[in-house]
Structure formats: C-alpha cells, structure tokens
Amino acid sequence: MYMILHLLEEKYLDDVMMALVEAGIENTLVLSGENLSDKLTMDMPIFAGFKKSLRGHGFSKLIMGVASKAQIDFALEELHTAGVDLIGRSLAEIAVIPVDHLYRGDD
C-alpha cells in the first residue's frame, strides 16, 4: 500500500517520524506545502475577507511512502501510547492507496 500522511500540526512532526521509523516505514518522502486557503488569502487579496471561513492551518507536511496496514496501525498505536492521537484530534489525515506491484532494485 502507498501511504500519504498529511500532518497539520508542526509540533508533532518529530513524533510522527519516530513512530514511522519504529514501525519500519523508513523509505519515505517528506514534503512541505501550503494550504489552499492560506495561499488564496495571501496571494489573492480578494479572498482575504474570507480567511475565517476558509479552513487553513498554516502548516502542512506530506509524508509519503510504501507501508503495510499493520505498519501504519503500529505507528498510530505508538503515537497514541505517547499521547499523540493524530486521527482522534484531527492532527493528520492518512490516505492509503492499494499498490498492485512495487518495482524495486531487487526485482
């Protein structure tokens, strides 16, 4: 499976990365981004008046990589045990996409 984790709170980045490594999800890509609502209100002044109604966080990291459901569940449980409930507290969103085949150097 391919995991796309959208982290919405910067202060949990180190915790998330450590939990992923503990779960064996190590070959990941971490990207920084901007939320559309923040981009609209900063770059297009016509939307500035709508800032309060647009849902934005000001911080966005995408962590992507190949992971099994068991690995993702393990990482989430490790975080929960450490007091970081990513999903329950809406600190992150995780999309999991099925992968039919993964081509690697050892194939």
N, C-alpha and C positions, 0 to 999 in steps of 0.2 A: 504494500500500500504506500501511497505517497501522502505525507502529512504536510499540511500547511497550517502553521500556528500563527495567528495574528494576535500579538501581545499588545495590550492597550495601556499598560502601566509600566513605566520605565524602571521603577524601583524593584521590580520582580525579575528583571532580565537575568541577573546572575543566578538566582534561584532556579529559574526555568532551564538555563543552560546546564547547570549542575545536575538537575533531575534527568534531563535528556541523556547526558553522558552516563549517569548511573544506570539508566535503562538500556544502554547500548546503542542509543541513537546518536552517533558521533559524526557521521559524514553529512553535516547539514550546511545549509546556506543561510546566513543571517543578513537580511536587507533592511535598510532604513527607508521610511516612506513618510508621506504626508497624507493626512485625511482629506478627502474631497471637500468637506465643509470648511476646514481651515484654509485650504487652498483657494476656495471660492471667496471667502471673506477677506483674505489678504490681497489677492491678485485682481479681484473684480469688485471694486468699491460698491457697485450697485447691490451686492449681496450683504454688505456689512450690517445693514439693519436687521437681517435675518439670523445673525450669529447665534442668538439664544435659542432659536427654534431648530437650528441645524445641529445634529449630534456630532460633535467632534471631541477629540481627546488631546490633540496637540502632540501626541507621541504615537508612533506606530513602528513596530518591528514585525517583519515576517520571518519566521524560522521554518525552513522547508527541508524535507529530506525523506528518504525511504525508511519506513518503520512498520513493524507489525502492530496489530491491535493490542497484543499483550504488552509490547514495549510502551506504547502510548498510555495504556491503563496503568502500568507500573509507574511511569513518570508522574502521572496525575496523582496517584496514591502517595508517592514520595512527597510531592508538593503539599498535598492535603495534610499529611502527617506533620510536616514542618510548619503548618499554619497558613499555607497559601492555597486557598480554594479558588483556582483560576476560573472554573466554569460557574460555580455557585455564586461568586461575587462579581461576575461579568468582567473579569480582568483579561480575558482572552477568548478567542473563538478558534476552534480547530476544525478544519475540513480534512477529511480522509478520502482519497481517491483511489479506487482499485487499480492495480497495475497488473496487466496480463503477463508481461515478461520484462525483466530488467536485464539489459545488456551491460556487462562489466568486463573488465580486462581478463578475468579468469574463465569466461565462457567460450 
